[in-house]
Amino acid sequence: MPFAEAMARGVPAAPSWGPPPQLAQAAVPVEAQQQARIVAGSGSFVGGGCFVQGLGLFAPVVGFLLGGGVGAAAGLVVLLALLLVGRQMATTWKCGACANPVASRDVRVCSACRATLAP
């Protein structure tokens, strides 16, 4: 159908570079979007976090061998720091709706189910 006829009938002409209007996806209303929370999943036992925590266990022993009582006290501080760092490394974040792993706690939309993730 020529352009002039389409305009005379009131039919909008579809651009040749885009999808036809009937196939264009409608935006999902905000009310219909799924809301979910980010859930901290249990970390894996084998991984970088476990290795860092294991290194932390040796810190007081090495500190005692190198510096006596003061070295052991410094080793305990290092042990606590490495336990916290290892725990943070081992924590995985998951979508509360579909349990799909997400990259970090800062992600706001699940890549699998498109749920809006609240902090």
LOTORMAR-719358 format. One record per atom (N, C-alpha, C): x, y, z; atom name. Coordinates in nm, 4 decimals, padded with zeros to 6 digits, always signed. Layout:
r X: X Y: Y Z: Z site: CA
...
END
This chain:
r X: +00.0850 Y: -00.1159 Z: +00.0000 site: N
r X: +00.0000 Y: +00.0000 Z: +00.0000 site: CA
r X: +00.0902 Y: +00.1230 Z: +00.0000 site: C
r X: +00.0704 Y: +00.2129 Z: -00.0960 site: N
r X: +00.1514 Y: +00.3341 Z: -00.1016 site: CA
r X: +00.1280 Y: +00.4212 Z: +00.0211 site: C
r X: +00.2228 Y: +00.5054 Z: +00.0464 site: N
r X: +00.2217 Y: +00.5906 Z: +00.1648 site: CA
r X: +00.1009 Y: +00.6850 Z: +00.1653 site: C
r X: +00.0689 Y: +00.7427 Z: +00.0527 site: N
r X: -00.0429 Y: +00.8379 Z: +00.0466 site: CA
r X: -00.1746 Y: +00.7690 Z: +00.0788 site: C
r X: -00.1960 Y: +00.6463 Z: +00.0292 site: N
r X: -00.3188 Y: +00.5732 Z: +00.0596 site: CA
r X: -00.3265 Y: +00.5386 Z: +00.2077 site: C
r X: -00.2148 Y: +00.4982 Z: +00.2646 site: N
r X: -00.2141 Y: +00.4622 Z: +00.4060 site: CA
r X: -00.2484 Y: +00.5825 Z: +00.4921 site: C
r X: -00.1950 Y: +00.6983 Z: +00.4589 site: N
r X: -00.2237 Y: +00.8182 Z: +00.5366 site: CA
r X: -00.3692 Y: +00.8615 Z: +00.5184 site: C
r X: -00.4247 Y: +00.8412 Z: +00.3980 site: N
r X: -00.5631 Y: +00.8780 Z: +00.3734 site: CA
r X: -00.6582 Y: +00.7895 Z: +00.4535 site: C
r X: -00.6236 Y: +00.6625 Z: +00.4726 site: N
r X: -00.7078 Y: +00.5708 Z: +00.5494 site: CA
r X: -00.6838 Y: +00.5839 Z: +00.7007 site: C
r X: -00.5823 Y: +00.6554 Z: +00.7401 site: N
r X: -00.5518 Y: +00.6703 Z: +00.8820 site: CA
r X: -00.4700 Y: +00.5557 Z: +00.9386 site: C
r X: -00.4064 Y: +00.4785 Z: +00.8509 site: N
r X: -00.3224 Y: +00.3671 Z: +00.8959 site: CA
r X: -00.1806 Y: +00.4203 Z: +00.9105 site: C
r X: -00.1231 Y: +00.4082 Z: +01.0279 site: N
r X: +00.0146 Y: +00.4560 Z: +01.0421 site: CA
r X: +00.1093 Y: +00.3659 Z: +00.9632 site: C
r X: +00.2021 Y: +00.4264 Z: +00.8971 site: N
r X: +00.3001 Y: +00.3513 Z: +00.8186 site: CA
r X: +00.4090 Y: +00.3006 Z: +00.9121 site: C
r X: +00.4390 Y: +00.1725 Z: +00.9027 site: N
r X: +00.5451 Y: +00.1139 Z: +00.9847 site: CA
r X: +00.6793 Y: +00.1456 Z: +00.9205 site: C
r X: +00.7764 Y: +00.1871 Z: +00.9995 site: N
r X: +00.9082 Y: +00.2118 Z: +00.9415 site: CA
r X: +00.9700 Y: +00.0804 Z: +00.8955 site: C
r X: +01.0454 Y: +00.0864 Z: +00.7886 site: N
r X: +01.1044 Y: -00.0353 Z: +00.7337 site: CA
r X: +01.2203 Y: -00.0849 Z: +00.8184 site: C
r X: +01.2735 Y: -00.0039 Z: +00.9089 site: N
r X: +01.3890 Y: -00.0422 Z: +00.9884 site: CA
r X: +01.3518 Y: -00.1013 Z: +01.1238 site: C
r X: +01.2277 Y: -00.1049 Z: +01.1618 site: N
r X: +01.1885 Y: -00.1557 Z: +01.2937 site: CA
r X: +01.0860 Y: -00.2663 Z: +01.2822 site: C
r X: +01.0511 Y: -00.3263 Z: +01.3938 site: N
r X: +00.9506 Y: -00.4328 Z: +01.3906 site: CA
r X: +00.8129 Y: -00.3738 Z: +01.3642 site: C
r X: +00.7236 Y: -00.4547 Z: +01.3090 site: N
r X: +00.5871 Y: -00.4065 Z: +01.2890 site: CA
r X: +00.5253 Y: -00.3677 Z: +01.4234 site: C
r X: +00.4330 Y: -00.2706 Z: +01.4242 site: N
r X: +00.3758 Y: -00.2243 Z: +01.5510 site: CA
r X: +00.3079 Y: -00.3345 Z: +01.6319 site: C
r X: +00.2479 Y: -00.4342 Z: +01.5655 site: N
r X: +00.1793 Y: -00.5387 Z: +01.6398 site: CA
r X: +00.2773 Y: -00.6332 Z: +01.7081 site: C
r X: +00.4041 Y: -00.6367 Z: +01.6652 site: N
r X: +00.5025 Y: -00.7244 Z: +01.7259 site: CA
r X: +00.5880 Y: -00.6529 Z: +01.8303 site: C
r X: +00.5765 Y: -00.5230 Z: +01.8388 site: N
r X: +00.6557 Y: -00.4493 Z: +01.9375 site: CA
r X: +00.6102 Y: -00.4889 Z: +02.0769 site: C
r X: +00.7058 Y: -00.5096 Z: +02.1667 site: N
r X: +00.6723 Y: -00.5515 Z: +02.3024 site: CA
r X: +00.6224 Y: -00.4320 Z: +02.3823 site: C
r X: +00.5162 Y: -00.4560 Z: +02.4545 site: N
r X: +00.4620 Y: -00.3510 Z: +02.5405 site: CA
r X: +00.5417 Y: -00.3470 Z: +02.6696 site: C
r X: +00.5596 Y: -00.2296 Z: +02.7241 site: N
r X: +00.6309 Y: -00.2153 Z: +02.8503 site: CA
r X: +00.5463 Y: -00.2739 Z: +02.9631 site: C
r X: +00.6129 Y: -00.3423 Z: +03.0557 site: N
r X: +00.5434 Y: -00.4010 Z: +03.1691 site: CA
r X: +00.5120 Y: -00.2898 Z: +03.2682 site: C
r X: +00.3869 Y: -00.2782 Z: +03.3109 site: N
r X: +00.3538 Y: -00.1741 Z: +03.4079 site: CA
r X: +00.4309 Y: -00.1934 Z: +03.5381 site: C
r X: +00.4595 Y: -00.0837 Z: +03.6058 site: N
r X: +00.5368 Y: -00.0901 Z: +03.7287 site: CA
r X: +00.4661 Y: -00.1751 Z: +03.8334 site: C
r X: +00.3331 Y: -00.1708 Z: +03.8372 site: N
r X: +00.2588 Y: -00.2468 Z: +03.9355 site: CA
r X: +00.2734 Y: -00.3970 Z: +03.9137 site: C
r X: +00.2939 Y: -00.4387 Z: +03.7876 site: N
r X: +00.3005 Y: -00.5807 Z: +03.7560 site: CA
r X: +00.4413 Y: -00.6375 Z: +03.7684 site: C
r X: +00.5419 Y: -00.5531 Z: +03.7889 site: N
r X: +00.6776 Y: -00.6031 Z: +03.8008 site: CA
r X: +00.6933 Y: -00.6786 Z: +03.9319 site: C
r X: +00.7697 Y: -00.7839 Z: +03.9268 site: N
r X: +00.7898 Y: -00.8671 Z: +04.0442 site: CA
r X: +00.8936 Y: -00.8040 Z: +04.1361 site: C
r X: +00.8638 Y: -00.7996 Z: +04.2640 site: N
r X: +00.9565 Y: -00.7477 Z: +04.3629 site: CA
r X: +01.0203 Y: -00.8662 Z: +04.4353 site: C
r X: +01.1491 Y: -00.8587 Z: +04.4603 site: N
r X: +01.2194 Y: -00.9651 Z: +04.5312 site: CA
r X: +01.3320 Y: -00.9039 Z: +04.6128 site: C
r X: +01.3863 Y: -00.9826 Z: +04.7011 site: N
r X: +01.4995 Y: -00.9398 Z: +04.7825 site: CA
r X: +01.6237 Y: -01.0174 Z: +04.7408 site: C
r X: +01.7381 Y: -00.9583 Z: +04.7677 site: N
r X: +01.8646 Y: -01.0281 Z: +04.7468 site: CA
r X: +01.8900 Y: -01.1119 Z: +04.8709 site: C
r X: +01.9187 Y: -01.2394 Z: +04.8512 site: N
r X: +01.9389 Y: -01.3315 Z: +04.9605 site: CA
r X: +02.0858 Y: -01.3727 Z: +04.9626 site: C
r X: +02.1461 Y: -01.3702 Z: +05.0813 site: N
r X: +02.2842 Y: -01.4165 Z: +05.0950 site: CA
r X: +02.2826 Y: -01.5680 Z: +05.1012 site: C
r X: +02.3415 Y: -01.6315 Z: +05.0018 site: N
r X: +02.3465 Y: -01.7764 Z: +04.9984 site: CA
r X: +02.4660 Y: -01.8268 Z: +05.0769 site: C
r X: +02.4641 Y: -01.9527 Z: +05.1075 site: N
r X: +02.5772 Y: -02.0104 Z: +05.1782 site: CA
r X: +02.6948 Y: -02.0179 Z: +05.0823 site: C
r X: +02.8087 Y: -01.9816 Z: +05.1315 site: N
r X: +02.9282 Y: -01.9825 Z: +05.0487 site: CA
r X: +02.9754 Y: -02.1238 Z: +05.0221 site: C
r X: +03.0535 Y: -02.1378 Z: +04.9200 site: N
r X: +03.1079 Y: -02.2684 Z: +04.8893 site: CA
r X: +03.2268 Y: -02.2973 Z: +04.9814 site: C
r X: +03.2454 Y: -02.4229 Z: +05.0181 site: N
r X: +03.3547 Y: -02.4594 Z: +05.1079 site: CA
r X: +03.4881 Y: -02.4494 Z: +05.0358 site: C
r X: +03.4923 Y: -02.4949 Z: +04.9133 site: N
r X: +03.6157 Y: -02.4908 Z: +04.8371 site: CA
r X: +03.6164 Y: -02.3617 Z: +04.7560 site: C
r X: +03.7160 Y: -02.2801 Z: +04.7785 site: N
r X: +03.7244 Y: -02.1553 Z: +04.7051 site: CA
r X: +03.8226 Y: -02.0607 Z: +04.7697 site: C
r X: +03.8253 Y: -01.9399 Z: +04.7168 site: N
r X: +03.9205 Y: -01.8405 Z: +04.7641 site: CA
r X: +03.8968 Y: -01.7989 Z: +04.9078 site: C
r X: +03.7707 Y: -01.7898 Z: +04.9502 site: N
r X: +03.7400 Y: -01.7489 Z: +05.0863 site: CA
r X: +03.7914 Y: -01.8484 Z: +05.1890 site: C
r X: +03.7762 Y: -01.9754 Z: +05.1607 site: N
r X: +03.8236 Y: -02.0803 Z: +05.2512 site: CA
r X: +03.9767 Y: -02.0786 Z: +05.2588 site: C
r X: +04.0415 Y: -02.0535 Z: +05.1473 site: N
r X: +04.1879 Y: -02.0485 Z: +05.1438 site: CA
r X: +04.2401 Y: -01.9321 Z: +05.2279 site: C
r X: +04.1754 Y: -01.8160 Z: +05.2172 site: N
r X: +04.2171 Y: -01.6985 Z: +05.2944 site: CA
r X: +04.1965 Y: -01.7238 Z: +05.4436 site: C
r X: +04.0869 Y: -01.7871 Z: +05.4815 site: N
r X: +04.0636 Y: -01.8177 Z: +05.6218 site: CA
r X: +04.1661 Y: -01.9197 Z: +05.6735 site: C
r X: +04.2032 Y: -02.0141 Z: +05.5889 site: N
r X: +04.3064 Y: -02.1111 Z: +05.6268 site: CA
r X: +04.4403 Y: -02.0453 Z: +05.6498 site: C
r X: +04.4745 Y: -01.9482 Z: +05.5667 site: N
r X: +04.5986 Y: -01.8733 Z: +05.5884 site: CA
r X: +04.5942 Y: -01.7963 Z: +05.7198 site: C
r X: +04.4765 Y: -01.7463 Z: +05.7532 site: N
r X: +04.4616 Y: -01.6728 Z: +05.8789 site: CA
r X: +04.4881 Y: -01.7582 Z: +06.0010 site: C
r X: +04.4627 Y: -01.8885 Z: +05.9909 site: N
r X: +04.4877 Y: -01.9772 Z: +06.1044 site: CA
r X: +04.6363 Y: -01.9882 Z: +06.1370 site: C
r X: +04.7202 Y: -01.9706 Z: +06.0375 site: N
r X: +04.8646 Y: -01.9802 Z: +06.0602 site: CA
r X: +04.9255 Y: -01.8497 Z: +06.1109 site: C
r X: +04.8526 Y: -01.7393 Z: +06.1040 site: N
r X: +04.9077 Y: -01.6091 Z: +06.1415 site: CA
r X: +04.9539 Y: -01.6024 Z: +06.2872 site: C
r X: +04.8769 Y: -01.6509 Z: +06.3863 site: N
r X: +04.9269 Y: -01.6438 Z: +06.5237 site: CA
r X: +05.0509 Y: -01.7306 Z: +06.5478 site: C
r X: +05.0560 Y: -01.8464 Z: +06.4828 site: N
r X: +05.1709 Y: -01.9353 Z: +06.4995 site: CA
r X: +05.2961 Y: -01.8706 Z: +06.4417 site: C
r X: +05.2847 Y: -01.8180 Z: +06.3221 site: N
r X: +05.3989 Y: -01.7520 Z: +06.2587 site: CA
r X: +05.4380 Y: -01.6279 Z: +06.3384 site: C
r X: +05.3400 Y: -01.5524 Z: +06.3858 site: N
r X: +05.3696 Y: -01.4345 Z: +06.4672 site: CA
r X: +05.4422 Y: -01.4704 Z: +06.5949 site: C
r X: +05.4033 Y: -01.5822 Z: +06.6602 site: N
r X: +05.4712 Y: -01.6246 Z: +06.7826 site: CA
r X: +05.6144 Y: -01.6669 Z: +06.7538 site: C
r X: +05.6334 Y: -01.7391 Z: +06.6426 site: N
r X: +05.7691 Y: -01.7831 Z: +06.6084 site: CA
r X: +05.8607 Y: -01.6657 Z: +06.5742 site: C
r X: +05.8068 Y: -01.5626 Z: +06.5134 site: N
r X: +05.8891 Y: -01.4487 Z: +06.4730 site: CA
r X: +05.9028 Y: -01.3429 Z: +06.5818 site: C
r X: +05.8027 Y: -01.3258 Z: +06.6666 site: N
r X: +05.8086 Y: -01.2150 Z: +06.7615 site: CA
r X: +05.7658 Y: -01.2468 Z: +06.9018 site: C
r X: +05.7488 Y: -01.3713 Z: +06.9371 site: N
r X: +05.7093 Y: -01.4065 Z: +07.0730 site: CA
r X: +05.5644 Y: -01.3706 Z: +07.1004 site: C
r X: +05.5386 Y: -01.3215 Z: +07.2227 site: N
r X: +05.4027 Y: -01.2889 Z: +07.2655 site: CA
r X: +05.3420 Y: -01.1741 Z: +07.1879 site: C
r X: +05.4240 Y: -01.0705 Z: +07.1568 site: N
r X: +05.3740 Y: -00.9565 Z: +07.0794 site: CA
r X: +05.3410 Y: -01.0009 Z: +06.9369 site: C
r X: +05.4212 Y: -01.0862 Z: +06.8810 site: N
r X: +05.3947 Y: -01.1381 Z: +06.7467 site: CA
r X: +05.2690 Y: -01.2225 Z: +06.7423 site: C
r X: +05.2449 Y: -01.3004 Z: +06.8519 site: N
r X: +05.1235 Y: -01.3812 Z: +06.8576 site: CA
r X: +04.9998 Y: -01.2921 Z: +06.8667 site: C
r X: +05.0083 Y: -01.1819 Z: +06.9421 site: N
r X: +04.8956 Y: -01.0890 Z: +06.9522 site: CA
r X: +04.8677 Y: -01.0240 Z: +06.8167 site: C
r X: +04.9741 Y: -00.9855 Z: +06.7465 site: N
r X: +04.9565 Y: -00.9289 Z: +06.6123 site: CA
r X: +04.8993 Y: -01.0342 Z: +06.5177 site: C
r X: +04.9408 Y: -01.1597 Z: +06.5359 site: N
r X: +04.8880 Y: -01.2686 Z: +06.4544 site: CA
r X: +04.7398 Y: -01.2908 Z: +06.4773 site: C
r X: +04.6914 Y: -01.2688 Z: +06.6015 site: N
r X: +04.5480 Y: -01.2807 Z: +06.6292 site: CA
r X: +04.4678 Y: -01.1724 Z: +06.5572 site: C
r X: +04.5247 Y: -01.0520 Z: +06.5512 site: N
r X: +04.4573 Y: -00.9436 Z: +06.4779 site: CA
r X: +04.4496 Y: -00.9784 Z: +06.3291 site: C
r X: +04.5597 Y: -01.0301 Z: +06.2766 site: N
r X: +04.5613 Y: -01.0712 Z: +06.1355 site: CA
r X: +04.4625 Y: -01.1859 Z: +06.1131 site: C
r X: +04.4544 Y: -01.2785 Z: +06.2093 site: N
r X: +04.3595 Y: -01.3899 Z: +06.1997 site: CA
r X: +04.2160 Y: -01.3388 Z: +06.1897 site: C
r X: +04.1783 Y: -01.2461 Z: +06.2766 site: N
r X: +04.0418 Y: -01.1919 Z: +06.2716 site: CA
r X: +04.0145 Y: -01.1210 Z: +06.1394 site: C
r X: +04.1130 Y: -01.0442 Z: +06.0918 site: N
r X: +04.0939 Y: -00.9733 Z: +05.9646 site: CA
r X: +04.0768 Y: -01.0717 Z: +05.8491 site: C
r X: +04.1589 Y: -01.1766 Z: +05.8459 site: N
r X: +04.1497 Y: -01.2730 Z: +05.7358 site: CA
r X: +04.0229 Y: -01.3578 Z: +05.7445 site: C
r X: +03.9735 Y: -01.3831 Z: +05.8659 site: N
r X: +03.8459 Y: -01.4541 Z: +05.8772 site: CA
r X: +03.7318 Y: -01.3713 Z: +05.8195 site: C
r X: +03.7318 Y: -01.2405 Z: +05.8473 site: N
r X: +03.6272 Y: -01.1539 Z: +05.7923 site: CA
r X: +03.6376 Y: -01.1405 Z: +05.6401 site: C
r X: +03.7592 Y: -01.1255 Z: +05.5905 site: N
r X: +03.7787 Y: -01.1134 Z: +05.4453 site: CA
r X: +03.7389 Y: -01.2433 Z: +05.3755 site: C
r X: +03.7766 Y: -01.3569 Z: +05.4321 site: N
r X: +03.7413 Y: -01.4866 Z: +05.3732 site: CA
r X: +03.5914 Y: -01.5102 Z: +05.3725 site: C
r X: +03.5237 Y: -01.4661 Z: +05.4789 site: N
r X: +03.3780 Y: -01.4809 Z: +05.4828 site: CA
r X: +03.3127 Y: -01.3963 Z: +05.3747 site: C
r X: +03.3623 Y: -01.2750 Z: +05.3568 site: N
r X: +03.3066 Y: -01.1869 Z: +05.2537 site: CA
r X: +03.3297 Y: -01.2449 Z: +05.1141 site: C
r X: +03.4459 Y: -01.3058 Z: +05.0937 site: N
r X: +03.4758 Y: -01.3654 Z: +04.9629 site: CA
r X: +03.3892 Y: -01.4880 Z: +04.9358 site: C
r X: +03.3528 Y: -01.5629 Z: +05.0403 site: N
r X: +03.2773 Y: -01.6864 Z: +05.0219 site: CA
r X: +03.1271 Y: -01.6633 Z: +05.0102 site: C
r X: +03.0791 Y: -01.5440 Z: +05.0469 site: N
r X: +02.9358 Y: -01.5172 Z: +05.0416 site: CA
r X: +02.8904 Y: -01.4985 Z: +04.8973 site: C
r X: +02.7837 Y: -01.5698 Z: +04.8607 site: N
r X: +02.7245 Y: -01.5530 Z: +04.7283 site: CA
r X: +02.5895 Y: -01.4857 Z: +04.7440 site: C
r X: +02.5490 Y: -01.4091 Z: +04.6445 site: N
r X: +02.4208 Y: -01.3388 Z: +04.6477 site: CA
r X: +02.3283 Y: -01.4018 Z: +04.5462 site: C
r X: +02.2015 Y: -01.4225 Z: +04.5866 site: N
r X: +02.1030 Y: -01.4865 Z: +04.5000 site: CA
r X: +01.9763 Y: -01.4037 Z: +04.4951 site: C
r X: +01.9032 Y: -01.4169 Z: +04.3845 site: N
r X: +01.7719 Y: -01.3537 Z: +04.3704 site: CA
r X: +01.6738 Y: -01.4279 Z: +04.4603 site: C
r X: +01.5921 Y: -01.3533 Z: +04.5331 site: N
r X: +01.4950 Y: -01.4149 Z: +04.6219 site: CA
r X: +01.3783 Y: -01.4791 Z: +04.5485 site: C
r X: +01.3556 Y: -01.4421 Z: +04.4235 site: N
r X: +01.2427 Y: -01.4962 Z: +04.3480 site: CA
r X: +01.2779 Y: -01.6265 Z: +04.2767 site: C
r X: +01.3944 Y: -01.6308 Z: +04.2116 site: N
r X: +01.4284 Y: -01.7479 Z: +04.1304 site: CA
r X: +01.5556 Y: -01.8188 Z: +04.1757 site: C
r X: +01.6245 Y: -01.7661 Z: +04.2766 site: N
r X: +01.7484 Y: -01.8226 Z: +04.3317 site: CA
r X: +01.8623 Y: -01.8227 Z: +04.2305 site: C
r X: +01.8555 Y: -01.7356 Z: +04.1321 site: N
r X: +01.9644 Y: -01.7213 Z: +04.0363 site: CA
r X: +02.0767 Y: -01.6409 Z: +04.1022 site: C
r X: +02.2028 Y: -01.6848 Z: +04.0892 site: N
r X: +02.3116 Y: -01.6065 Z: +04.1475 site: CA
r X: +02.3242 Y: -01.4702 Z: +04.0791 site: C
r X: +02.3445 Y: -01.3660 Z: +04.1595 site: N
r X: +02.3681 Y: -01.2320 Z: +04.1070 site: CA
r X: +02.5094 Y: -01.1912 Z: +04.1441 site: C
r X: +02.5637 Y: -01.0946 Z: +04.0733 site: N
r X: +02.7047 Y: -01.0594 Z: +04.0874 site: CA
r X: +02.7381 Y: -01.0015 Z: +04.2243 site: C
r X: +02.6570 Y: -00.9119 Z: +04.2741 site: N
r X: +02.6876 Y: -00.8486 Z: +04.4024 site: CA
r X: +02.5592 Y: -00.8016 Z: +04.4683 site: C
r X: +02.5752 Y: -00.7444 Z: +04.5849 site: N
r X: +02.4593 Y: -00.6946 Z: +04.6582 site: CA
r X: +02.4019 Y: -00.5695 Z: +04.5928 site: C
r X: +02.4784 Y: -00.5041 Z: +04.5074 site: N
r X: +02.4368 Y: -00.3791 Z: +04.4447 site: CA
r X: +02.3497 Y: -00.3986 Z: +04.3214 site: C
r X: +02.3303 Y: -00.5220 Z: +04.2758 site: N
r X: +02.2490 Y: -00.5492 Z: +04.1568 site: CA
r X: +02.1027 Y: -00.5191 Z: +04.1898 site: C
r X: +02.0327 Y: -00.4510 Z: +04.0998 site: N
r X: +01.8940 Y: -00.4118 Z: +04.1252 site: CA
r X: +01.7919 Y: -00.4848 Z: +04.0394 site: C
r X: +01.8346 Y: -00.5538 Z: +03.9320 site: N
r X: +01.7432 Y: -00.6292 Z: +03.8455 site: CA
r X: +01.8052 Y: -00.7666 Z: +03.8202 site: C
r X: +01.7273 Y: -00.8711 Z: +03.8461 site: N
r X: +01.7745 Y: -01.0077 Z: +03.8224 site: CA
r X: +01.7824 Y: -01.0317 Z: +03.6715 site: C
r X: +01.8928 Y: -01.0887 Z: +03.6273 site: N
r X: +01.9101 Y: -01.1115 Z: +03.4837 site: CA
r X: +01.8266 Y: -01.2289 Z: +03.4336 site: C
r X: +01.7829 Y: -01.3183 Z: +03.5207 site: N
r X: +01.7061 Y: -01.4349 Z: +03.4775 site: CA
r X: +01.5563 Y: -01.4074 Z: +03.4742 site: C
r X: +01.5021 Y: -01.3553 Z: +03.5859 site: N
r X: +01.3559 Y: -01.3394 Z: +03.5938 site: CA
r X: +01.3125 Y: -01.1928 Z: +03.5850 site: C
r X: +01.4067 Y: -01.1020 Z: +03.5735 site: N
r X: +01.3802 Y: -00.9575 Z: +03.5604 site: CA
r X: +01.3071 Y: -00.8988 Z: +03.6813 site: C
r X: +01.3202 Y: -00.9624 Z: +03.7971 site: N
r X: +01.2581 Y: -00.9092 Z: +03.9181 site: CA
r X: +01.3390 Y: -00.7895 Z: +03.9667 site: C
r X: +01.2701 Y: -00.6905 Z: +04.0220 site: N
r X: +01.3362 Y: -00.5755 Z: +04.0808 site: CA
r X: +01.3841 Y: -00.6165 Z: +04.2198 site: C
r X: +01.5141 Y: -00.6052 Z: +04.2429 site: N
r X: +01.5728 Y: -00.6514 Z: +04.3687 site: CA
r X: +01.5875 Y: -00.5351 Z: +04.4651 site: C
r X: +01.5317 Y: -00.5509 Z: +04.5826 site: N
r X: +01.5443 Y: -00.4498 Z: +04.6870 site: CA
r X: +01.6663 Y: -00.4833 Z: +04.7722 site: C
r X: +01.7294 Y: -00.3828 Z: +04.8315 site: N
r X: +01.8486 Y: -00.4093 Z: +04.9128 site: CA
r X: +01.8197 Y: -00.4874 Z: +05.0387 site: C
END
